[in-house]
Amino acid sequence: MESEQWNHDQHSEEIEAMCRSKAEEFRLLGYEYVTSKDIWDCISRNYDKEGLPPLHKLVNDIYSLKANSYMNYLTIAAYRGLN
């Protein structure tokens, strides 16, 4: 059985590709300036306290991110002065 722990460096290209895919999806929805880094910043904020989750949860978090959740993240970040 494969371990639940994974090396972020080992899968960084795949994660980058998933974030790029999600950013492209958002651009198709009219959010023109979304980048893969923006997607990763939005997703990874949830992992600050607990660290990186198992790979399957990370993949689910990226692909299930909704535009509304992303916009809420941007709004809160703007209020906090993070962007």
Residue pairs with C-beta under 8 A, 6 or more apart in sequence:
4 54
4 55
5 54
6 52
6 54
6 55
8 15
8 52
11 55
15 40
15 58
15 62
16 36
16 40
18 59
18 62
18 63
19 36
19 37
19 39
19 40
19 43
19 62
20 36
21 63
22 36
22 39
22 62
22 63
22 65
23 34
23 35
23 36
23 38
23 39
26 34
26 39
26 67
26 70
27 34
29 67
31 67
31 70
34 70
38 70
39 62
39 65
39 70
42 65
42 69
42 70
42 73
42 74
43 58
43 61
43 62
43 65
45 73
46 61
47 53
52 58
53 61
74 83
77 83
